[in-house]
Amino acid sequence: MLMADVMIWTFGIVGFLLAQQGLWLLCRALWPDRLATATDRCRRRPVVSFLTGIPVTAAVIGAIAIAGNALGAVGQAMAFAGFILFWVYANLGAAAFATYLGQQLTSPADLARPWAATVRGGVALELAWLVPIVGWIGLLPASIVLGTGAVTLAMFSRKPKQEPAETAPPPLPQSYSTPAAYHVPEPAEVMR
């Protein structure tokens, strides 16, 4: 394999993973209430979310395949548009799953930046996707199916959530305490 081939694959994978992080943050910004409800579904009922996601994902993939093969060029355009819409829909749920994972890895930064939990959980999830075979054909599709199920259940939930979109993480142990404010010395103070 030439070095150019290695670079193409490496940068392609890195670009895909960075695009996923961006898509998850976009979903978090555009649909915070839906993401909070889906995160709660991932936390409380992950197996039900996964089992719900299987038929939904299969139905969408089947419809995309039929449209792409049976309707010619127009069907292929519709199949491509349908796949993009499904990918955003499924990744809204994957963003909820990543947020749940990030909330399990608490940090003092979460109080000031609640979106950091999504990034932290997303990095952990994407690193798990990189594990050969298990990550590629196991964890990646499973997290997309779980996300599809979680967002589907959140979409059709009977009672709207009355909780705020952002919940504070549990308090950290005293060893993680941070100062209330940081003092940046002025240049005159440093010169003394």
C-alpha positions in Angstrom: 0.0 0.0 0.0 1.4 3.4 -0.9 1.7 6.2 1.5 -0.9 8.2 -0.4 -3.4 5.4 0.1 -2.7 5.3 3.9 -3.1 9.1 4.1 -6.4 9.0 2.2 -7.9 6.4 4.6 -6.5 8.1 7.6 -7.7 11.6 6.8 -11.1 10.1 5.6 -11.6 8.4 8.9 -10.5 11.4 10.9 -12.8 13.7 8.8 -15.7 11.4 9.4 -15.2 11.3 13.1 -14.8 15.1 13.3 -18.0 15.5 11.2 -19.8 13.3 13.6 -18.8 15.5 16.6 -20.0 18.5 14.7 -23.3 16.9 13.8 -23.9 15.9 17.4 -23.2 19.4 18.6 -25.5 20.8 15.9 -28.3 18.4 17.0 -27.7 19.5 20.6 -28.0 23.1 19.7 -31.1 22.7 17.4 -33.2 20.3 19.4 -32.1 20.6 23.1 -35.5 19.4 24.5 -35.7 16.4 22.2 -32.0 15.5 22.9 -32.7 15.7 26.7 -35.7 13.4 26.4 -33.7 11.0 24.2 -30.7 11.1 26.7 -33.2 10.2 29.5 -34.4 7.2 27.3 -30.7 6.1 26.8 -30.1 6.3 30.6 -33.3 4.6 31.7 -34.2 2.1 28.9 -31.3 1.4 26.6 -32.4 -2.1 25.6 -36.0 -0.9 24.8 -34.4 2.0 22.7 -32.2 -0.5 20.9 -35.1 -2.9 20.2 -37.2 0.0 18.9 -34.4 1.2 16.7 -34.0 -2.1 14.9 -37.3 -2.1 12.9 -37.2 1.6 12.4 -33.7 1.4 10.9 -34.6 -1.7 8.8 -37.7 0.0 7.4 -35.8 3.1 6.4 -32.9 1.2 4.9 -35.4 -1.0 3.0 -37.3 2.1 1.7 -34.1 3.7 0.6 -32.9 0.5 -1.2 -36.3 0.1 -3.0 -36.4 3.8 -4.0 -32.8 3.7 -5.2 -33.3 0.6 -7.3 -36.8 0.9 -8.6 -37.3 4.5 -9.5 -34.2 5.3 -11.7 -32.3 8.5 -11.4 -35.1 10.3 -9.5 -35.3 7.4 -7.1 -31.5 7.5 -6.5 -31.8 11.2 -5.7 -34.7 10.5 -3.3 -32.8 7.7 -1.7 -29.7 9.9 -1.2 -31.9 12.6 0.4 -33.7 10.1 2.5 -30.4 8.6 3.7 -29.2 12.1 4.7 -32.4 12.9 6.6 -32.2 9.5 8.3 -28.6 10.0 9.2 -29.4 13.3 10.9 -32.4 11.8 12.7 -30.3 8.8 13.9 -27.5 11.0 15.0 -29.8 13.1 17.1 -30.2 9.9 19.1 -26.5 9.1 18.9 -25.8 12.5 20.3 -28.2 11.7 23.2 -26.2 8.5 23.8 -22.9 10.3 23.6 -24.3 12.9 26.0 -25.3 10.1 28.4 -21.8 8.6 28.2 -20.2 12.0 28.8 -22.4 12.6 31.8 -21.1 9.4 33.3 -17.5 10.9 32.9 -18.2 13.9 35.0 -16.0 17.0 35.0 -16.0 20.3 36.8 -16.2 22.0 33.4 -19.8 20.7 32.9 -21.2 23.4 35.2 -20.0 26.2 32.9 -20.2 24.2 29.6 -22.9 21.6 29.6 -22.1 20.8 25.9 -18.7 19.4 27.0 -20.5 16.2 28.1 -21.5 15.6 24.5 -18.0 16.1 23.2 -16.4 14.0 25.9 -18.9 11.2 25.5 -18.6 11.5 21.7 -14.8 11.1 21.8 -15.2 8.0 24.0 -17.8 6.6 21.6 -15.8 7.3 18.5 -12.7 5.8 20.0 -14.7 2.6 20.7 -15.8 2.7 17.0 -12.2 2.5 16.0 -11.6 -0.9 17.6 -11.1 -3.3 14.6 -14.0 -5.6 13.7 -15.9 -5.1 17.1 -16.1 -1.3 16.7 -16.6 -1.3 13.0 -19.4 -3.8 12.6 -20.6 -4.0 16.2 -20.5 -0.7 18.1 -21.0 1.8 15.3 -24.2 0.2 13.9 -25.4 -0.6 17.5 -25.0 3.0 18.6 -26.8 4.3 15.5 -29.7 1.8 16.0 -29.8 2.7 19.7 -29.9 6.4 18.9 -32.6 5.8 16.3 -34.7 4.0 18.9 -34.1 6.6 21.6 -35.1 9.5 19.4 -38.1 7.6 18.1 -39.3 6.9 21.6 -38.6 10.5 22.5 -40.6 11.7 19.5 -43.6 9.7 20.4 -43.5 10.1 24.2 -47.0 10.8 25.7 -45.9 13.2 28.4 -43.7 16.2 27.6 -40.8 16.5 29.9 -41.1 19.4 32.4 -37.4 19.2 33.4 -35.0 21.8 32.0 -33.0 20.7 29.0 -29.8 20.7 30.9 -29.4 18.9 34.2 -26.4 19.6 36.4 -24.0 16.7 37.0 -23.7 15.3 40.5 -21.3 17.2 42.8 -17.7 16.2 42.5 -15.5 15.0 45.4 -13.5 17.7 47.3 -10.3 16.5 45.5 -11.7 18.0 42.3 -12.5 21.4 43.7 -11.5 24.4 41.7 -10.9 27.9 42.8 -13.9 30.3 42.4 -12.0 32.7 40.3 -8.6 32.7 38.6 -6.2 35.5 39.2 -4.1 36.6 36.2 -1.3 38.7 37.4 -0.6 42.0 35.7 2.8 42.5 34.1 3.8 44.9 36.9 3.0 42.3 39.5 5.2 39.7 37.8 8.2 42.1 37.5 8.4 42.7 41.3 
